């Protein structure tokens, strides 16, 4: 079980690493339009993202899927920008439906596939020689899920505090979304 806990910690640390802020930006971007009462939806959305993540890590760990890392490093920020664009549409039109929620699950699953490819070289690098890929991936992905839930909880807490402080939550959400866009564009071009 020591190996499992090693990979669990690696998954948590990899997401909460302050030098890898793209994951924080992505989780914050799709959490931004929800509130504490939507915690079940968010749990499902985070899990959909993790399932996609896990699938590509598994396939790349077995060397079934390989994608140019430069392409993946371009696609990851684009997923964040697409999420932010969706936020602008949802926030400004006040439209959210069950159908759009199911589409969001699918989109996050797909984006999880892309983000998982970003971790594929990392997971190959930390695997012990002659080690089965199943237990490391399970531990790593559970760690990722836990770290993402920590980020979601922090974002929801911030939104709840902002609800108490301001009556203009819509504009605060738009401002935070714009800040994420600026940070991601800075990340892409620097």
N, C-alpha and C positions, 0 to 999 in steps of 0.2 A: 504493500500500500504506500510505501515511501515514494516510489516512482509516481504514483497517481497524485500525491500531494505536491510533489515537485512541479508537475505539469499544471496542476490547479493554480499554484502560486504564479507560475509563468504566465498563464492566461490572464489572471488578475493584473499582474504587473505590466503586462504588455499593453493592456487597454488603458490603465491609469498612468502610464508613462508620460510625463510632461513633455518629452521630446517627440511624442507621436500624437499631436493634438487633433489630427484629422478624424480620429475615431470619436473623440469628445465632441467635435463640431457636428459630426453626423448624427450622433445620438441626441444632442441638444436640438438639432434642427428638426428632427421629426417629433420630438417631445414637446416642442414649443407651443403647438396649437392645442394641446390637451391640458386638462387640469386634474387635480387629485381625484375627482369623482370618476375619471376615465382610467384609473390605474389598471383595471382588468384588460382594457383594450391595449394599453401600452405594454403590459406583460406579454400579450399575444404578439404584438408587433415586434418587440425585442426578440422574442423566441423565433419568429419567422426569419428575422435577420440572422440569428445564430444558426438556424438550420441550414440556410444557404451557405453561411460561413463554414460550417462543419463539413458540408458536402464537398466544397472545393478543396478544403484542407485534406480531406480523406483522399479524394481523387488525385490531387497533386502529390500527396505523400506516397501514394502507390505509383506515381509517375504515369498515370493514365492521362492526366491533363497537364499541359505545360503552356504557359502564356508568357509572352515577352514582358519582363518586369517594367520596362518603360511604358508600355501600353497600360498596364495595370495602374502605375503611378499617375497616369493621366486620367484614367477613368474614375479613380477614387474621389478626387476633388469634384469631378463632374457630378457624381452621385449626390454630393453635399449641395452643390448649386441647384440641382434639379429638386432636391428636397426643399430648399429655400424658396424656389420659384413656386412650388406647390403651396408652401406656407403663405406666400403673398396672395395667391388666389383664394385660399380658404379664409384667410383673415379678412381680406377686403370684400369678399362676396358673402361672407357668413354662411357658406354652403358646405354642409357635410352630410353625407347620406350613408346608409348601410352599404350601398353598392360601391361608393368611393372608399369605404373602409376595407372591403374585400379587395379592391384594386390596390390599396395601400399595402395589405398583407403580401400580395403578389410582387409588388414593386420592391418591398423590403427584402423579400426572399431573394429576388434577383440581385439587388444591391449587395446582399450578404454573400452571394456567389463571387461578386467582384472583389469585395473587401477580403474575403477568404483567400483569394489569389495573392493579395498583398502580403499575407502572412505565410504563404506556402514555402518560400525559401527559408524563412525563420524557423518554421517547425521542422523542416528537414535538417537544419543546422543543429538544433538542440536534441534531436533524437539520439538516443544511445545506440551504438553499433549493434547490429543483429537484434534490435528490439522490435517487438510487434507494434504496429502503428495504432492499434485499437485503443489501448489503455491511455497512451499519451494524448491522443486526440480527444478522448472522452474527458480527461482531466483538464486539458487546455481549453476546450470549448465550455465546460462548466465554469471554469475560471473567467472566461470571456463573458459568459452570461451574467455571472455575479457582478463583475465590474460594470457591465452595462446597466444593470439594475441599480447600482450605486449612483451612476450618473443620472439615470432617470429620476431616482428619488431626490437627488440634489436639484435637478431642474424643476420638478414638481413643487418642492419646498420653496424655491425661489419664486415661482409663479404664484403660489399661495400668499407669500409675503407681499409680492407686488400687488395682488388683489386688494390686500388690506391697506396698502399705502396709497394707491392711485385708483382713480375712477376711470382712467384712460388705459386700461389693460390692452386694448386693441393696438394703441399706438406704441405702447411699450413692447408688445410682441413684434410689431413691425420694426421697431428700432433694433431689438436684439437680433432679429432675422437679418437685418441689413448689416449689422456688425459681423455676424457669422459670414455673410457673403464677402465682406471686405477682407476678413481674416483668411478665408479660403483663396481668394484671388491673390492676396499677398503670398500665401503659401505656394501657389502655382507659379508665380512669376519671380520668385526670389530663390 
